[in-house]
Amino acid sequence: MTALLSSTTTPLHHYEGLNYAENYHALEAMLFTYQGRVDCIYIDPPYNTRANDWKYNNNYVDPSDSYAHSKWLAFMERRLKIAKKLLNPRESVLIVTIDEKEVHRLGLLLDQIFSGFPRQMVTTVIAPAGQARGSQMYRVEEYIFCVYIGSAAATGGIDNMLSTLEERDADEETPEPTEIKVTWENLTRRGTDARRVDRERQFFPIFIDPEAKRVVSIGEPLLPVTADRNTVQAPDGTIAVWPIRSDGSEGRWRVGRDGVLKLHERGLVRVGRFNKKHGRWSMNYLLRADVQRLDRGEIVIDGWTEQGTPVLRRPVTDEVNKVRPKTVWNRESHNAGNYGTALLRKFLPGRSFPFPKSLYAVEDTLRFFVADKPDALVLDFFAGSGTTAHAVMRLNKQDGGQRRSISVTNNEVNDNEAALLAKGLRAGDEEWDSQGICERVTKPRIQAAVTGCTPEGDPISDEYTFTDVFPMSDGFEENVEFFTLTYENPALVELNMAFERIAPLLWMRAGSYGRRIDERTDTFEVADTYAVLFSVDASRSFLAAIEKTEGLRIAYIVTDDETQYQAVAGQLPDGVESVRLYESYLRTFQINTGRA
């Protein structure tokens, strides 16, 4: 069986996506679209405290089950391992909420999976009145784990989450200046698609003065791919630096010659370290995102080195130097009863969902990590009532950001399952599906938040409080797409019938922006951010069309032949990523359908 995402509705300005799927299989499918690209994962998994909280091997796990903890850990481990692959290794964060029942086991599991990455635990008051625990003390708190990936930092807040207003005004010290590091990246491509043959025009020499450690000039691509680099003569006083991989094989630069030349003209390519063992120099460059920050003034040039490269820093401003939170939070706005359960009823009158998060609690948590990332990609694969997507909408409205949110939920009926089974109903029946989490709560809540109206069409008669106040009926300027993960039998899907099933995934990998290519053609199609070559016989026209299209990010090439793929991929313009699709489209997206 093969799992695919397919669109089930037409779009409702920023992209909010809701995927109706078993989250393990949805995460596997997302490895194609978002591997290494997610800035923040926020999840509120089942706490393993209720009889109908979650399923293991298609059966609900009762808390009295002697293996309940082991099953819960196995359930979480499989999902967190994939989540790790989705997170941006340069800078991202994993946020997981949990209560006292599994907090210690979860902490150990996170240490195991995310070994080497800093982890913090926040204690947050969510029920000030207290929740009864029999003869034990009243529970008022839950816990938030934050795993910091790469250079991630909690710097985007406006409140330390613990001090009272009076204490803040009277005693709170000015936070220490916080500089956000500007990272120079290795220019040599690593990982997949990193060989010389993968992008032959991105194999060219950079001539440097090794004594002064200065870039002198940029050479031309060495063509054809069989040409010997040792035949290239370096100008007097220079040596040639080539993109050589760690195993000694010929690789490629991450940027094409034209791009490197532009960076060199601005001093944004520099000589890196000399590896004595291999006798090679490395080259560093400034990432496109940081070049854009430099152009916007968010990064400034604070002098020049003797090698002719700039000293870069991000200035300490109010925008960068936000208040750091403490590890104990106590805020009225985080009350789950008032701003989770009661707030949800305003959007979905007559419908309930067990223990929804406070909208403002999720918003505050996200703000610490994505306030300075207006284009952040946020993923929640235990979407529940849709609070994370709703919180991202509020953050976008507050600062004009274009953050994207992807929510994944199943459509389990939980407490209603026994009654529906007694009526002879099963998943797939209209009445059954209408009672599921996705159809009854998540989807209509997101729609209500965007439109400002309840599912019955009535304007929501209340207003948001905290941080920014405005009528809920105003809604948000957001685009929403709803997708369903389906399981397709390859034997029943012919070649030309499969493309429409995987079309949303191609659009999502290209940034979820602009027109989507939904149907196969005999030659090729070019949209706003990506293009698909269906027949390599049309490659010349395909490449010409790509050259004329600004903003194109990805070119999908449909072929089973490696040589044909490399021939087309090697001629793509700088900045356009090549992705191969097998002619049997479903083969590209085959996932592990074992135990989830």
ZALORO-578057 format. One record per residue (C-alpha): residue in three letters; y negated, x negated, z. Coordinates in pm, whole numbers. Each point is the difference from the previous one (the first is absolute). Layout:
BEGIN
[dovex "ALA", [Y, X, Z]]
...
END
This chain:
BEGIN
[dovex "MET", [0, 0, 0]]
[dovex "THR", [-354, -110, -67]]
[dovex "ALA", [-308, 111, 194]]
[dovex "LEU", [-329, 67, -172]]
[dovex "LEU", [-342, 135, 85]]
[dovex "SER", [-131, 272, -224]]
[dovex "SER", [-322, 200, 5]]
[dovex "THR", [33, 359, 113]]
[dovex "THR", [-361, 116, -20]]
[dovex "THR", [-315, -82, -187]]
[dovex "PRO", [-267, -199, 184]]
[dovex "LEU", [-249, 163, 228]]
[dovex "HIS", [-536, -672, 45]]
[dovex "HIS", [194, -268, 238]]
[dovex "TYR", [377, 14, -23]]
[dovex "GLU", [205, 155, 277]]
[dovex "GLY", [371, 19, -75]]
[dovex "LEU", [268, 202, 174]]
[dovex "ASN", [359, -87, -81]]
[dovex "TYR", [263, 257, 93]]
[dovex "ALA", [308, -212, 57]]
[dovex "GLU", [247, -152, 241]]
[dovex "ASN", [-220, -287, 110]]
[dovex "TYR", [260, -279, -31]]
[dovex "HIS", [55, 72, -368]]
[dovex "ALA", [-373, 54, -56]]
[dovex "LEU", [-66, -343, 151]]
[dovex "GLU", [256, -154, -235]]
[dovex "ALA", [-171, 163, -298]]
[dovex "MET", [-337, -127, 124]]
[dovex "LEU", [117, -360, -24]]
[dovex "PHE", [-63, 35, -374]]
[dovex "THR", [-349, 141, 40]]
[dovex "TYR", [-139, -158, 318]]
[dovex "GLN", [196, -309, 104]]
[dovex "GLY", [-242, -238, 176]]
[dovex "ARG", [-297, 231, -63]]
[dovex "VAL", [-25, 226, 306]]
[dovex "ASP", [-289, -83, 237]]
[dovex "CYS", [103, 220, 291]]
[dovex "ILE", [312, 191, 99]]
[dovex "TYR", [-50, 258, 274]]
[dovex "ILE", [310, 185, 116]]
[dovex "ASP", [82, 242, 279]]
[dovex "PRO", [382, 1, -16]]
[dovex "PRO", [230, 239, 191]]
[dovex "TYR", [-4, -95, 367]]
[dovex "ASN", [372, 74, 52]]
[dovex "THR", [-77, 250, 278]]
[dovex "ARG", [75, 341, -157]]
[dovex "ALA", [327, 142, -132]]
[dovex "ASN", [-144, 72, -345]]
[dovex "ASP", [-225, -306, -31]]
[dovex "TRP", [183, -190, -272]]
[dovex "LYS", [322, -37, -194]]
[dovex "TYR", [255, -280, -25]]
[dovex "ASN", [261, 32, -276]]
[dovex "ASN", [-138, 348, -76]]
[dovex "ASN", [55, 127, 357]]
[dovex "TYR", [-259, 54, 271]]
[dovex "VAL", [38, -248, 288]]
[dovex "ASP", [-2, 148, 349]]
[dovex "PRO", [-165, -214, 270]]
[dovex "SER", [319, 33, 208]]
[dovex "ASP", [201, -178, -272]]
[dovex "SER", [128, -324, 157]]
[dovex "TYR", [-91, -183, -321]]
[dovex "ALA", [-343, 164, -39]]
[dovex "HIS", [-193, -322, 63]]
[dovex "SER", [218, -205, -235]]
[dovex "LYS", [-24, 261, -273]]
[dovex "TRP", [-378, 22, 41]]
[dovex "LEU", [-36, -378, -23]]
[dovex "ALA", [217, -14, -313]]
[dovex "PHE", [-200, 287, -150]]
[dovex "MET", [-329, -183, 68]]
[dovex "GLU", [122, -346, -98]]
[dovex "ARG", [91, 100, -355]]
[dovex "ARG", [-343, 153, -56]]
[dovex "LEU", [-201, -278, 164]]
[dovex "LYS", [172, -267, -209]]
[dovex "ILE", [-121, 169, -317]]
[dovex "ALA", [-342, 65, 155]]
[dovex "LYS", [-35, -377, 55]]
[dovex "LYS", [43, -57, -375]]
[dovex "LEU", [-269, 256, -79]]
[dovex "LEU", [-265, -156, 226]]
[dovex "ASN", [-251, -244, -152]]
[dovex "PRO", [114, -344, 126]]
[dovex "ARG", [-357, -137, -7]]
[dovex "GLU", [-154, 264, 227]]
[dovex "SER", [140, 330, 121]]
[dovex "VAL", [110, 182, 311]]
[dovex "LEU", [293, 213, 115]]
[dovex "ILE", [-87, 266, 260]]
[dovex "VAL", [279, 190, 178]]
[dovex "THR", [-45, 259, 276]]
[dovex "ILE", [276, 70, 252]]
[dovex "ASP", [57, 139, 351]]
[dovex "GLU", [171, -151, 305]]
[dovex "LYS", [355, 89, -108]]
[dovex "GLU", [28, -255, -283]]
[dovex "VAL", [-309, -219, 52]]
[dovex "HIS", [188, -308, 122]]
[dovex "ARG", [277, 21, -258]]
[dovex "LEU", [-257, 48, -275]]
[dovex "GLY", [-195, -304, 121]]
[dovex "LEU", [311, -218, -22]]
[dovex "LEU", [85, 140, -343]]
[dovex "LEU", [-350, -79, -128]]
[dovex "ASP", [29, -354, 139]]
[dovex "GLN", [327, -40, -187]]
[dovex "ILE", [-116, 133, -337]]
[dovex "PHE", [-354, -140, 13]]
[dovex "SER", [86, -331, 164]]
[dovex "GLY", [-296, -240, -1]]
[dovex "PHE", [-263, 272, -29]]
[dovex "PRO", [-224, 88, 299]]
[dovex "ARG", [78, 334, 165]]
[dovex "GLN", [-209, 195, 249]]
[dovex "MET", [67, 319, 193]]
[dovex "VAL", [-274, 249, 85]]
[dovex "THR", [36, 257, 278]]
[dovex "THR", [-192, 313, -97]]
[dovex "VAL", [-65, 317, 201]]
[dovex "ILE", [88, 302, -214]]
[dovex "ALA", [61, 270, 264]]
[dovex "PRO", [-251, -38, 288]]
[dovex "ALA", [140, 305, 182]]
[dovex "GLY", [344, -158, -3]]
[dovex "GLN", [338, 106, -137]]
[dovex "ALA", [267, 86, 256]]
[dovex "ARG", [298, -234, 35]]
[dovex "GLY", [203, 199, 253]]
[dovex "SER", [-37, -157, 344]]
[dovex "GLN", [-153, -312, -152]]
[dovex "MET", [-367, -87, -53]]
[dovex "TYR", [-192, 191, -263]]
[dovex "ARG", [-13, -176, -334]]
[dovex "VAL", [-350, -34, -150]]
[dovex "GLU", [45, -285, -248]]
[dovex "GLU", [181, -128, -300]]
[dovex "TYR", [6, -341, -165]]
[dovex "ILE", [-127, -153, -324]]
[dovex "PHE", [159, -316, -140]]
[dovex "CYS", [-214, -206, -240]]
[dovex "VAL", [163, -278, -203]]
[dovex "TYR", [-255, -235, -161]]
[dovex "ILE", [104, -135, -341]]
[dovex "GLY", [-179, -305, -145]]
[dovex "SER", [-369, -8, 94]]
[dovex "ALA", [-13, 359, 128]]
[dovex "ALA", [-242, 62, 287]]
[dovex "ALA", [-113, 300, 205]]
[dovex "THR", [-372, -27, -74]]
[dovex "GLY", [-117, 326, -148]]
[dovex "GLY", [-64, 219, 303]]
[dovex "ILE", [-311, 152, 153]]
[dovex "ASP", [143, 41, 351]]
[dovex "ASN", [225, -208, 227]]
[dovex "MET", [193, 321, 87]]
[dovex "LEU", [-13, -46, 378]]
[dovex "SER", [-352, -46, 141]]
[dovex "THR", [-200, 310, 87]]
[dovex "LEU", [-329, 60, -178]]
[dovex "GLU", [-186, -105, 314]]
[dovex "GLU", [202, -320, 30]]
[dovex "ARG", [-55, -79, -366]]
[dovex "ASP", [-374, 50, 25]]
[dovex "ALA", [-38, -193, 326]]
[dovex "ASP", [261, -272, 10]]
[dovex "GLU", [179, -59, -323]]
[dovex "GLU", [-49, -349, -132]]
[dovex "THR", [-95, -69, -355]]
[dovex "PRO", [325, -70, -186]]
[dovex "GLU", [69, -354, -103]]
[dovex "PRO", [-101, -73, -360]]
[dovex "THR", [289, 65, -232]]
[dovex "GLU", [29, -189, -328]]
[dovex "ILE", [252, 130, -250]]
[dovex "LYS", [176, -289, -167]]
[dovex "VAL", [-51, -62, -371]]
[dovex "THR", [334, -113, -138]]
[dovex "TRP", [50, -233, -296]]
[dovex "GLU", [333, 84, -163]]
[dovex "ASN", [243, -225, -186]]
[dovex "LEU", [-62, 40, -372]]
[dovex "THR", [365, -50, -93]]
[dovex "ARG", [189, 325, -41]]
[dovex "ARG", [292, 48, 239]]
[dovex "GLY", [284, 249, 22]]
[dovex "THR", [105, 210, -298]]
[dovex "ASP", [-146, -29, -351]]
[dovex "ALA", [-111, -354, 93]]
[dovex "ARG", [154, -215, -273]]
[dovex "ARG", [-178, -160, -294]]
[dovex "VAL", [191, 223, -240]]
[dovex "ASP", [-116, 313, 185]]
[dovex "ARG", [-365, -58, -98]]
[dovex "GLU", [-12, -292, -243]]
[dovex "ARG", [-380, 15, -37]]
[dovex "GLN", [-37, -58, 374]]
[dovex "PHE", [155, -346, -22]]
[dovex "PHE", [-290, -239, -54]]
[dovex "PRO", [-134, -317, 165]]
[dovex "ILE", [-285, -21, 246]]
[dovex "PHE", [-156, -345, -19]]
[dovex "ILE", [-113, -143, 332]]
[dovex "ASP", [-154, -320, 134]]
[dovex "PRO", [255, -90, 270]]
[dovex "GLU", [-234, -247, 171]]
[dovex "ALA", [-286, 248, 38]]
[dovex "LYS", [239, 298, 32]]
[dovex "ARG", [-213, 185, -252]]
[dovex "VAL", [92, 232, -288]]
[dovex "VAL", [-135, -151, -324]]
[dovex "SER", [113, 237, -275]]
[dovex "ILE", [252, 264, -101]]
[dovex "GLY", [246, -71, -280]]
[dovex "GLU", [142, 231, -264]]
[dovex "PRO", [334, 186, 29]]
[dovex "LEU", [286, -224, -111]]
[dovex "LEU", [177, 184, -282]]
[dovex "PRO", [268, 65, -105]]
[dovex "VAL", [196, 40, 320]]
[dovex "THR", [225, -291, -101]]
[dovex "ALA", [-293, -244, -27]]
[dovex "ASP", [28, -302, 233]]
[dovex "ARG", [-278, -24, 258]]
[dovex "ASN", [43, -377, 16]]
[dovex "THR", [-152, -27, -348]]
[dovex "VAL", [-337, 129, 125]]
[dovex "GLN", [-261, -275, 41]]
[dovex "ALA", [-236, 41, 296]]
[dovex "PRO", [-365, -101, -47]]
[dovex "ASP", [-96, -341, 139]]
[dovex "GLY", [-24, -4, 378]]
[dovex "THR", [204, 316, 42]]
[dovex "ILE", [357, 115, 40]]
[dovex "ALA", [157, 327, -111]]
[dovex "VAL", [119, 246, 263]]
[dovex "TRP", [261, 249, -125]]
[dovex "PRO", [148, 309, 168]]
[dovex "ILE", [328, -155, 113]]
[dovex "ARG", [223, 203, 230]]
[dovex "SER", [150, -131, 325]]
[dovex "ASP", [336, -57, -172]]
[dovex "GLY", [-169, -219, -263]]
[dovex "SER", [23, 254, -283]]
[dovex "GLU", [-297, 101, -211]]
[dovex "GLY", [-183, 303, 133]]
[dovex "ARG", [-328, 166, -81]]
[dovex "TRP", [-343, 48, 151]]
[dovex "ARG", [-84, 333, 163]]
[dovex "VAL", [-312, 30, -219]]
[dovex "GLY", [-39, -58, -374]]
[dovex "ARG", [-214, -279, -150]]
[dovex "ASP", [-307, 218, -56]]
[dovex "GLY", [14, 120, 360]]
[dovex "VAL", [44, -353, 139]]
[dovex "LEU", [-289, -123, -217]]
[dovex "LYS", [-231, 267, 143]]
[dovex "LEU", [109, -87, 352]]
[dovex "HIS", [-55, -372, -69]]
[dovex "GLU", [-353, 67, -125]]
[dovex "ARG", [-76, 152, 341]]
[dovex "GLY", [181, -266, 200]]
[dovex "LEU", [270, 247, 103]]
[dovex "VAL", [293, -219, -104]]
[dovex "ARG", [62, -310, 209]]
[dovex "VAL", [247, -283, 41]]
[dovex "GLY", [248, 66, 278]]
[dovex "ARG", [238, -227, 184]]
[dovex "PHE", [199, -289, -141]]
[dovex "ASN", [375, 30, 55]]
[dovex "LYS", [118, -357, 56]]
[dovex "LYS", [367, 94, -24]]
[dovex "HIS", [-32, 146, -350]]
[dovex "GLY", [-308, -196, -110]]
[dovex "ARG", [-190, 314, -99]]
[dovex "TRP", [-340, 154, 71]]
[dovex "SER", [-40, 369, 75]]
[dovex "MET", [-288, 216, -120]]
[dovex "ASN", [-177, 271, 199]]
[dovex "TYR", [-216, 289, -110]]
[dovex "LEU", [-190, 296, 143]]
[dovex "LEU", [175, 334, -30]]
[dovex "ARG", [-157, 269, -217]]
[dovex "ALA", [-69, 219, 304]]
[dovex "ASP", [-194, -282, 168]]
[dovex "VAL", [-190, -75, -322]]
[dovex "GLN", [-107, 363, 2]]
[dovex "ARG", [-104, -32, 366]]
[dovex "LEU", [-201, -309, -96]]
[dovex "ASP", [-173, 196, -276]]
[dovex "ARG", [-82, 281, 245]]
[dovex "GLY", [-140, -239, 260]]
[dovex "GLU", [280, 63, 249]]
[dovex "ILE", [94, -367, -35]]
[dovex "VAL", [-278, -260, -13]]
[dovex "ILE", [-18, -362, -118]]
[dovex "ASP", [-84, -217, 300]]
[dovex "GLY", [-38, -335, -177]]
[dovex "TRP", [203, -208, -243]]
[dovex "THR", [271, -262, 45]]
[dovex "GLU", [-2, -345, -159]]
[dovex "GLN", [261, 134, -239]]
[dovex "GLY", [-243, 260, -139]]
[dovex "THR", [162, 305, 159]]
[dovex "PRO", [-186, 243, 224]]
[dovex "VAL", [40, 34, 375]]
[dovex "LEU", [63, 372, 40]]
[dovex "ARG", [-35, 223, 302]]
[dovex "ARG", [-27, 368, 78]]
[dovex "PRO", [-321, 52, 197]]
[dovex "VAL", [9, 143, 349]]
[dovex "THR", [-163, 339, -46]]
[dovex "ASP", [28, 334, 170]]
[dovex "GLU", [238, 106, -276]]
[dovex "VAL", [235, -293, 54]]
[dovex "ASN", [-49, -48, 373]]
[dovex "LYS", [119, 338, 123]]
[dovex "VAL", [122, 55, 355]]
[dovex "ARG", [354, -113, 75]]
[dovex "PRO", [211, 257, 183]]
[dovex "LYS", [174, -58, 331]]
[dovex "THR", [372, 61, 47]]
[dovex "VAL", [-45, 309, 218]]
[dovex "TRP", [-164, 300, -165]]
[dovex "ASN", [-139, 304, 178]]
[dovex "ARG", [-205, 228, -221]]
[dovex "GLU", [-46, 377, 12]]
[dovex "SER", [27, 12, -378]]
[dovex "HIS", [359, -129, 19]]
[dovex "ASN", [124, 306, 189]]
[dovex "ALA", [299, 110, -206]]
[dovex "GLY", [-14, 358, 127]]
[dovex "ASN", [-364, 63, -88]]
[dovex "TYR", [-35, -210, -313]]
[dovex "GLY", [356, 3, -126]]
[dovex "THR", [168, 333, 70]]
[dovex "ALA", [-313, 218, 34]]
[dovex "LEU", [-176, -169, -293]]
[dovex "LEU", [303, 52, -225]]
[dovex "ARG", [-8, 375, 73]]
[dovex "LYS", [-354, 18, -142]]
[dovex "PHE", [131, -124, -335]]
[dovex "LEU", [334, 184, 11]]
[dovex "PRO", [-39, 321, 203]]
[dovex "GLY", [332, 136, 119]]
[dovex "ARG", [194, -317, -76]]
[dovex "SER", [116, -257, 252]]
[dovex "PHE", [120, -360, 3]]
[dovex "PRO", [136, -182, 307]]
[dovex "PHE", [-235, -257, 151]]
[dovex "PRO", [-240, -82, -285]]
[dovex "LYS", [-221, -303, 58]]
[dovex "SER", [-370, 35, 80]]
[dovex "LEU", [-184, -38, -329]]
[dovex "TYR", [-264, -215, 169]]
[dovex "ALA", [258, -225, 167]]
[dovex "VAL", [154, -87, -337]]
[dovex "GLU", [-346, -41, -154]]
[dovex "ASP", [-110, -242, 275]]
[dovex "THR", [321, -204, -28]]
[dovex "LEU", [-31, -36, -377]]
[dovex "ARG", [-371, -86, 22]]
[dovex "PHE", [70, -321, 194]]
[dovex "PHE", [200, -132, -295]]
[dovex "VAL", [-140, 157, -319]]
[dovex "ALA", [-371, 53, 74]]
[dovex "ASP", [-82, -313, -203]]
[dovex "LYS", [249, 93, -274]]
[dovex "PRO", [-157, 286, -197]]
[dovex "ASP", [285, -17, -253]]
[dovex "ALA", [285, -23, 251]]
[dovex "LEU", [341, 149, -72]]
[dovex "VAL", [139, 180, 306]]
[dovex "LEU", [363, 116, 22]]
[dovex "ASP", [160, 242, 246]]
[dovex "PHE", [372, 56, -60]]
[dovex "PHE", [44, 235, 297]]
[dovex "ALA", [-285, 223, -115]]
[dovex "GLY", [82, 302, 218]]
[dovex "SER", [-300, 231, 0]]
[dovex "GLY", [-207, -229, -228]]
[dovex "THR", [-240, -137, 264]]
[dovex "THR", [-15, -352, -150]]
[dovex "ALA", [-109, 127, -342]]
[dovex "HIS", [-260, 222, 169]]
[dovex "ALA", [-134, -298, 201]]
[dovex "VAL", [-33, -213, -315]]
[dovex "MET", [-207, 277, -160]]
[dovex "ARG", [-237, -10, 297]]
[dovex "LEU", [-37, -378, -20]]
[dovex "ASN", [-83, 26, -372]]
[dovex "LYS", [-264, 264, 67]]
[dovex "GLN", [-162, -211, 272]]
[dovex "ASP", [-57, -312, -212]]
[dovex "GLY", [51, 110, -360]]
[dovex "GLY", [327, -189, -19]]
[dovex "GLN", [274, 54, -256]]
[dovex "ARG", [301, -59, 221]]
[dovex "ARG", [327, 142, -122]]
[dovex "SER", [252, 168, 223]]
[dovex "ILE", [368, 54, -75]]
[dovex "SER", [195, 232, 225]]
[dovex "VAL", [378, 44, -7]]
[dovex "THR", [182, 285, 170]]
[dovex "ASN", [328, 183, -34]]
[dovex "ASN", [23, 379, -9]]
[dovex "GLU", [234, 51, 294]]
[dovex "VAL", [-15, 338, 171]]
[dovex "ASN", [93, -143, 344]]
[dovex "ASP", [-7, 281, 262]]
[dovex "ASN", [51, 269, -265]]
[dovex "GLU", [313, -155, -150]]
[dovex "ALA", [259, 198, 198]]
[dovex "ALA", [-162, 335, -81]]
[dovex "LEU", [-27, -84, -370]]
[dovex "LEU", [361, -119, -15]]
[dovex "ALA", [110, 326, 164]]
[dovex "LYS", [-166, 186, -288]]
[dovex "GLY", [206, -202, -247]]
[dovex "LEU", [-297, -204, -118]]
[dovex "ARG", [2, -367, -93]]
[dovex "ALA", [-253, -267, -99]]
[dovex "GLY", [-122, 87, -348]]
[dovex "ASP", [-18, 373, 70]]
[dovex "GLU", [-358, 126, -20]]
[dovex "GLU", [-4, 150, 351]]
[dovex "TRP", [151, -316, 151]]
[dovex "ASP", [-243, -236, -175]]
[dovex "SER", [-301, 215, 92]]
[dovex "GLN", [82, -59, 370]]
[dovex "GLY", [22, -379, -35]]
[dovex "ILE", [-251, -248, 144]]
[dovex "CYS", [-143, -101, -338]]
[dovex "GLU", [-46, 347, -148]]
[dovex "ARG", [-105, 180, 317]]
[dovex "VAL", [-216, -265, 173]]
[dovex "THR", [-69, -334, -170]]
[dovex "LYS", [-97, 116, -348]]
[dovex "PRO", [-210, 303, 106]]
[dovex "ARG", [-175, -207, 274]]
[dovex "ILE", [-108, -265, -253]]
[dovex "GLN", [-111, 270, -244]]
[dovex "ALA", [-194, 180, 275]]
[dovex "ALA", [-172, -323, 106]]
[dovex "VAL", [-111, -73, -359]]
[dovex "THR", [-109, 352, -93]]
[dovex "GLY", [-139, 103, 341]]
[dovex "CYS", [199, 325, -18]]
[dovex "THR", [316, 123, 170]]
[dovex "PRO", [309, 76, -212]]
[dovex "GLU", [-118, 363, 3]]
[dovex "GLY", [-328, -103, -165]]
[dovex "ASP", [-226, 44, 304]]
[dovex "PRO", [-267, -265, 71]]
[dovex "ILE", [94, -201, 310]]
[dovex "SER", [-245, 117, 265]]
[dovex "ASP", [-52, -306, 216]]
[dovex "GLU", [-143, -348, -30]]
[dovex "TYR", [120, -355, 41]]
[dovex "THR", [-118, -176, 314]]
[dovex "PHE", [-19, -367, 104]]
[dovex "THR", [-136, -280, -224]]
[dovex "ASP", [-137, 241, -259]]
[dovex "VAL", [-56, 374, 35]]
[dovex "PHE", [19, 239, -295]]
[dovex "PRO", [161, 334, -82]]
[dovex "MET", [373, -11, -72]]
[dovex "SER", [-67, 245, -281]]
[dovex "ASP", [-187, -278, -188]]
[dovex "GLY", [334, -158, -84]]
[dovex "PHE", [23, -346, -160]]
[dovex "GLU", [-52, -151, -344]]
[dovex "GLU", [358, -115, -41]]
[dovex "ASN", [267, 23, -267]]
[dovex "VAL", [347, 100, 111]]
[dovex "GLU", [334, -30, -181]]
[dovex "PHE", [329, 139, 129]]
[dovex "PHE", [325, -166, -104]]
[dovex "THR", [367, 70, 59]]
[dovex "LEU", [270, -266, 16]]
[dovex "THR", [291, 123, -212]]
[dovex "TYR", [349, -143, -46]]
[dovex "GLU", [102, -24, -363]]
[dovex "ASN", [346, -60, -143]]
[dovex "PRO", [-43, -269, -268]]
[dovex "ALA", [293, 141, -196]]
[dovex "LEU", [-187, 326, -44]]
[dovex "VAL", [-337, -151, -94]]
[dovex "GLU", [-34, -119, -355]]
[dovex "LEU", [-235, -285, -93]]
[dovex "ASN", [-291, 203, -133]]
[dovex "MET", [19, 261, 276]]
[dovex "ALA", [-50, -238, 292]]
[dovex "PHE", [-353, -131, -43]]
[dovex "GLU", [-178, 306, 139]]
[dovex "ARG", [202, -37, 319]]
[dovex "ILE", [-129, -351, 72]]
[dovex "ALA", [-352, 47, -143]]
[dovex "PRO", [-168, 53, 341]]
[dovex "LEU", [139, -330, 128]]
[dovex "LEU", [-160, -193, -285]]
[dovex "TRP", [-334, 170, 64]]
[dovex "MET", [24, -70, 374]]
[dovex "ARG", [76, -371, -50]]
[dovex "ALA", [-308, -25, -223]]
[dovex "GLY", [-225, 128, 278]]
[dovex "SER", [35, 381, -16]]
[dovex "TYR", [-318, 26, -204]]
[dovex "GLY", [-93, 171, -325]]
[dovex "ARG", [226, 165, -255]]
[dovex "ARG", [377, -6, 44]]
[dovex "ILE", [239, -60, -288]]
[dovex "ASP", [254, 278, 47]]
[dovex "GLU", [185, 4, -333]]
[dovex "ARG", [178, -258, -211]]
[dovex "THR", [-126, -75, -352]]
[dovex "ASP", [160, -188, -289]]
[dovex "THR", [-235, -300, 33]]
[dovex "PHE", [-227, -42, 304]]
[dovex "GLU", [-256, 171, 224]]
[dovex "VAL", [-311, -145, 166]]
[dovex "ALA", [-161, 168, 304]]
[dovex "ASP", [-292, -105, 223]]
[dovex "THR", [180, -258, 215]]
[dovex "TYR", [335, -57, -171]]
[dovex "ALA", [183, 12, -330]]
[dovex "VAL", [362, 56, -103]]
[dovex "LEU", [165, -161, -302]]
[dovex "PHE", [294, 219, -97]]
[dovex "SER", [93, -190, -317]]
[dovex "VAL", [-37, -378, -30]]
[dovex "ASP", [-42, 53, -376]]
[dovex "ALA", [-348, 130, 86]]
[dovex "SER", [-90, -301, 215]]
[dovex "ARG", [-278, -129, -228]]
[dovex "SER", [-188, 330, 9]]
[dovex "PHE", [78, 30, 371]]
[dovex "LEU", [-157, -339, 78]]
[dovex "ALA", [-305, 81, -213]]
[dovex "ALA", [-50, 328, 187]]
[dovex "ILE", [28, -177, 336]]
[dovex "GLU", [-266, -254, -102]]
[dovex "LYS", [-242, 288, -58]]
[dovex "THR", [70, 175, 333]]
[dovex "GLU", [-208, -111, 298]]
[dovex "GLY", [145, 32, 350]]
[dovex "LEU", [364, -8, -110]]
[dovex "ARG", [222, -136, 278]]
[dovex "ILE", [361, 31, -115]]
[dovex "ALA", [193, -2, -324]]
[dovex "TYR", [349, 155, 19]]
[dovex "ILE", [234, -131, -268]]
[dovex "VAL", [313, 204, -72]]
[dovex "THR", [282, -221, -122]]
[dovex "ASP", [342, -125, 105]]
[dovex "ASP", [-57, -328, -186]]
[dovex "GLU", [-143, -282, 216]]
[dovex "THR", [-126, -197, -302]]
[dovex "GLN", [-189, 301, -137]]
[dovex "TYR", [-153, 66, 341]]
[dovex "GLN", [-119, -359, 40]]
[dovex "ALA", [-143, -6, -354]]
[dovex "VAL", [-225, 297, 76]]
[dovex "ALA", [-79, -90, 362]]
[dovex "GLY", [-111, -350, -99]]
[dovex "GLN", [-275, 142, -223]]
[dovex "LEU", [-158, 234, 255]]
[dovex "PRO", [-364, -64, 96]]
[dovex "ASP", [-88, -167, 329]]
[dovex "GLY", [15, 236, 295]]
[dovex "VAL", [253, 238, -153]]
[dovex "GLU", [333, 2, 182]]
[dovex "SER", [316, 42, -203]]
[dovex "VAL", [284, 217, 131]]
[dovex "ARG", [332, 45, -175]]
[dovex "LEU", [169, 339, -22]]
[dovex "TYR", [357, 34, -116]]
[dovex "GLU", [58, 231, -293]]
[dovex "SER", [210, 216, 231]]
[dovex "TYR", [-301, 74, 220]]
[dovex "LEU", [202, 114, 299]]
[dovex "ARG", [162, -343, 27]]
[dovex "THR", [-337, -148, 97]]
[dovex "PHE", [-24, 236, 297]]
[dovex "GLN", [358, 10, 121]]
[dovex "ILE", [3, -14, 379]]
[dovex "ASN", [254, -48, 273]]
[dovex "THR", [129, 346, 82]]
[dovex "GLY", [210, -112, 293]]
[dovex "ARG", [-50, 115, 357]]
[dovex "ALA", [-369, 48, 83]]
END
